[in-house]
Amino acid sequence: MTTKIKKVKSRHPKFVVDTIYVGESVDLKRIQEGIKQYTYLNRDDPLVVRLLKDQYAVLTKFGAVSFWNVSGKLRRQFLKELQPYVNSKRPFYPYDEDTKVLVGSGAERVTFEKVYITDLDPGKIKIISYVLSQSVALERYEEDIETSLSEVGSIVEGMKAVGKAPMSEKELLNR
């Protein structure tokens, strides 16, 4: 079942959007089944949730959440409610992205720090949040790649010095 999406009318021309990485994946379907006190503006990925008037959370299945004008207290409460639906390897991830969305500007455009749009609707909330979420998720995976490359570099240096691999072929493949 899909909820009909209407334009979001906002009295606030500026939104502060904070996007954070919460885990490896988020079960969007189970969230909709288990967390009933909020309004869901859609049923697909990314999932737009109205927390309060003019305050939204946008969740992606790949582990990022964007908060639109959400206070710290409500953000912490919502993240606590999400925990049973998040698959994560760590209790905390240091990856985040902040931007400002200015609504009602003459021409729609994007800079490194701000997004200017003529009006705000769930479709634009989804697109902006999805791009910010991808940026945060890529930051997380870049760190994994850097760590892996560093480990491979150490193994190669060890092989150069000793003339053979410092571990068995099976151990090398498991790394």
C-alpha positions as CSV (number, residue, x, y, z in Angstrom):
1,M,0.0,0.0,0.0
2,T,1.4,3.4,-1.0
3,T,0.4,6.6,0.8
4,K,-0.5,9.4,-1.5
5,I,2.1,12.1,-1.3
6,K,1.1,15.7,-1.2
7,K,3.2,18.8,-1.4
8,V,4.8,19.7,1.9
9,K,4.0,23.3,2.8
10,S,6.6,24.9,5.0
11,R,6.6,28.1,6.9
12,H,10.3,27.8,7.3
13,P,12.3,28.7,4.2
14,K,15.5,27.1,5.5
15,F,16.1,23.4,6.5
16,V,19.2,22.1,8.2
17,V,19.8,18.6,6.9
18,D,22.1,16.3,8.9
19,T,22.9,12.9,7.4
20,I,24.5,10.2,9.5
21,Y,25.6,6.7,8.9
22,V,23.9,4.4,11.4
23,G,24.8,0.9,10.2
24,E,25.4,-1.5,7.3
25,S,21.7,-1.8,6.5
26,V,18.3,-0.7,7.7
27,D,15.2,-2.9,7.3
28,L,12.7,-0.3,6.0
29,K,9.8,-2.7,5.8
30,R,10.1,-3.9,9.4
31,I,10.4,-0.2,10.5
32,Q,7.1,0.6,8.9
33,E,5.5,-2.5,10.6
34,G,7.1,-1.8,14.0
35,I,7.2,1.9,14.5
36,K,3.7,3.2,14.1
37,Q,3.6,6.6,15.8
38,Y,5.0,8.6,12.8
39,T,3.5,9.4,9.4
40,Y,5.2,7.7,6.4
41,L,5.1,9.9,3.3
42,N,6.0,6.9,1.1
43,R,6.7,3.2,1.4
44,D,9.8,2.7,-0.7
45,D,13.6,3.5,-0.5
46,P,14.4,6.1,0.7
47,L,11.7,6.1,3.3
48,V,10.5,9.6,4.3
49,V,9.1,9.9,7.8
50,R,7.4,12.9,9.2
51,L,8.5,13.1,12.9
52,L,6.8,16.4,13.7
53,K,5.5,19.4,11.6
54,D,8.3,20.4,9.2
55,Q,10.7,17.8,10.7
56,Y,11.6,14.7,8.7
57,A,13.8,11.7,8.9
58,V,14.7,10.0,5.6
59,L,16.1,6.4,5.9
60,T,18.0,4.4,3.3
61,K,18.3,0.7,3.2
62,F,22.1,1.1,3.0
63,G,22.4,2.5,6.5
64,A,22.1,6.3,6.3
65,V,19.5,8.6,7.9
66,S,18.9,12.3,7.0
67,F,17.3,14.5,9.6
68,W,15.5,17.6,8.3
69,N,15.3,20.3,11.1
70,V,15.2,17.7,13.8
71,S,16.3,18.6,17.3
72,G,19.0,16.7,19.1
73,K,16.6,15.2,21.6
74,L,14.1,13.9,19.0
75,R,17.0,12.7,16.9
76,R,18.4,10.6,19.8
77,Q,14.9,9.2,20.5
78,F,14.3,8.3,16.9
79,L,17.7,6.6,16.6
80,K,17.0,4.6,19.7
81,E,13.7,3.4,18.2
82,L,15.5,2.4,15.0
83,Q,18.2,0.3,16.7
84,P,16.3,-3.1,16.4
85,Y,16.0,-2.5,12.6
86,V,19.6,-1.6,12.0
87,N,22.3,-4.1,11.1
88,S,25.6,-2.7,12.3
89,K,29.1,-3.9,13.0
90,R,29.9,-1.1,15.4
91,P,27.9,0.9,18.0
92,F,28.9,4.2,16.5
93,Y,30.1,5.4,13.0
94,P,31.8,8.7,12.6
95,Y,30.4,9.5,9.2
96,D,28.1,12.5,8.6
97,E,27.2,15.3,6.3
98,D,25.5,18.6,6.9
99,T,23.9,20.9,4.4
100,K,21.3,23.6,4.3
101,V,18.3,23.6,2.0
102,L,16.8,27.0,1.2
103,V,13.2,26.9,0.0
104,G,11.6,29.6,-2.1
105,S,14.6,30.7,-4.0
106,G,14.3,32.0,-7.6
107,A,16.4,29.3,-9.4
108,E,17.1,25.8,-8.3
109,R,20.8,25.2,-7.8
110,V,23.3,23.3,-5.7
111,T,26.5,24.5,-4.1
112,F,28.9,22.5,-1.8
113,E,27.2,23.9,1.3
114,K,23.6,24.7,0.2
115,V,20.7,23.5,-2.0
116,Y,18.3,26.1,-3.3
117,I,14.9,24.9,-4.4
118,T,11.7,26.7,-5.3
119,D,9.4,24.5,-3.2
120,L,9.6,21.4,-1.0
121,D,7.8,18.2,-1.6
122,P,8.5,14.6,-0.6
123,G,10.1,13.9,-4.0
124,K,12.7,16.6,-3.4
125,I,13.2,15.5,0.2
126,K,13.9,12.0,-1.1
127,I,16.4,13.1,-3.8
128,I,18.4,15.4,-1.7
129,S,18.5,13.0,1.2
130,Y,19.5,10.1,-1.1
131,V,22.4,12.0,-2.5
132,L,23.6,13.1,1.0
133,S,23.2,9.5,2.2
134,Q,25.3,8.1,-0.7
135,S,28.0,10.6,0.2
136,V,28.0,9.4,3.8
137,A,28.0,5.7,2.9
138,L,30.8,6.2,0.4
139,E,32.9,7.9,3.1
140,R,32.4,4.8,5.2
141,Y,33.4,2.4,2.5
142,E,36.4,4.5,1.5
143,E,37.8,4.0,5.0
144,D,37.4,0.2,4.6
145,I,39.2,0.3,1.2
146,E,42.1,2.4,2.7
147,T,42.5,-0.1,5.6
148,S,42.5,-3.0,3.1
149,L,45.0,-1.3,0.8
150,S,47.2,-0.6,3.8
151,E,47.1,-4.3,4.9
152,V,47.9,-5.4,1.3
153,G,50.8,-3.0,1.2
154,S,52.2,-4.4,4.5
155,I,51.9,-8.0,3.1
156,V,53.7,-7.0,-0.2
157,E,56.5,-5.3,1.8
158,G,56.9,-8.4,3.9
159,M,57.0,-10.6,0.8
160,K,59.7,-8.3,-0.7
161,A,61.8,-8.5,2.5
162,V,61.5,-12.2,3.2
163,G,61.0,-13.5,-0.3
164,K,57.7,-15.2,0.5
165,A,54.3,-14.5,1.9
166,P,54.2,-14.1,5.7
167,M,51.1,-16.3,5.9
168,S,49.5,-19.2,4.1
169,E,47.6,-18.8,0.8
170,K,44.3,-19.5,2.7
171,E,45.1,-16.8,5.3
172,L,45.9,-14.3,2.5
173,L,42.6,-15.0,0.7
174,N,40.6,-14.6,3.9
175,R,42.0,-11.1,4.5
